[in-house]
């Protein structure tokens, strides 16, 4: 079974990094992982939107949306989340603050039924961490 991962890439003045970001994300596609890239340009002042459309013309798995007025990263993410079609959704900043290869590791627990939600953090060591249930956590505070 092939999983479909939609990667939302919010973009603001990323002309210098967007192409490298897209290439790195596209590199994680495999027979088991279909990709959809949703680039949302938040009214960049540079040629980010033009570059995004050029990338979409070369790669059918890329869709591009643009804001006419800068609304901030949160608005770009909301637009992207409204446009995705994949069963899984991830966010990849265009400046490659996060390594796109980590997205593959995040899909595995979802596909195997070990998790309903996964989160990534650059502040945690590698590997899975169990999130305590709210009531267990609350109960432990009283002990």
Residue pairs with C-beta under 8 A, 6 or more apart in sequence:
1 32
1 111
2 31
2 32
2 33
2 34
3 32
3 33
3 34
3 87
3 88
3 107
3 110
3 111
4 33
4 34
4 35
4 36
4 85
4 86
4 87
4 88
5 33
5 34
5 35
5 36
5 86
5 87
5 88
5 89
5 90
5 103
5 107
6 35
6 36
6 37
6 38
6 84
6 85
6 86
6 88
6 89
6 90
7 25
7 35
7 36
7 37
7 38
7 89
7 90
7 91
7 92
7 100
7 103
8 38
8 40
8 77
8 80
8 81
8 84
8 89
8 90
8 91
8 92
9 18
9 21
9 22
9 25
9 37
9 38
9 39
9 40
9 80
9 91
9 92
9 93
9 94
10 40
10 42
10 73
10 76
10 77
10 80
10 91
10 93
10 94
11 18
11 39
11 40
11 41
11 42
11 44
11 48
11 49
11 52
11 76
11 94
12 41
12 42
12 43
12 44
12 48
12 70
12 73
12 76
13 44
13 45
13 46
13 48
14 21
14 44
14 46
14 48
14 94
14 95
15 44
15 46
15 47
15 48
15 51
17 94
17 95
17 96
18 39
18 48
18 51
18 52
18 55
18 94
19 51
19 55
20 96
21 92
21 93
21 94
21 95
21 96
21 100
22 37
22 39
22 55
22 59
22 62
24 96
24 99
24 100
24 101
25 35
25 37
25 92
25 100
25 103
26 35
26 37
26 59
26 61
27 100
27 101
28 35
28 100
28 101
28 103
28 104
29 35
29 61
30 104
33 104
33 107
34 61
34 86
35 61
36 61
36 63
36 84
36 85
36 86
37 59
37 61
37 62
37 63
38 62
38 63
38 65
38 80
38 83
38 84
39 52
39 55
39 56
39 62
39 63
39 64
39 65
39 94
40 64
40 65
40 66
40 67
40 76
40 77
40 79
40 80
40 83
41 48
41 49
41 52
41 64
41 65
41 66
41 67
41 76
42 66
42 67
42 70
42 71
42 72
42 73
42 75
42 76
43 66
43 67
43 68
43 69
43 70
43 71
48 94
49 64
49 66
52 62
52 64
52 66
53 64
55 62
55 64
56 62
56 63
56 64
63 83
65 79
65 80
65 83
67 75
67 76
67 79
77 91
80 91
81 89
88 107
88 110
90 103
90 106
92 98
92 100
92 103
97 122
98 120
98 122
102 120
106 118
106 120
107 118
108 114
109 115
109 118
109 128
110 116
110 118
132 140
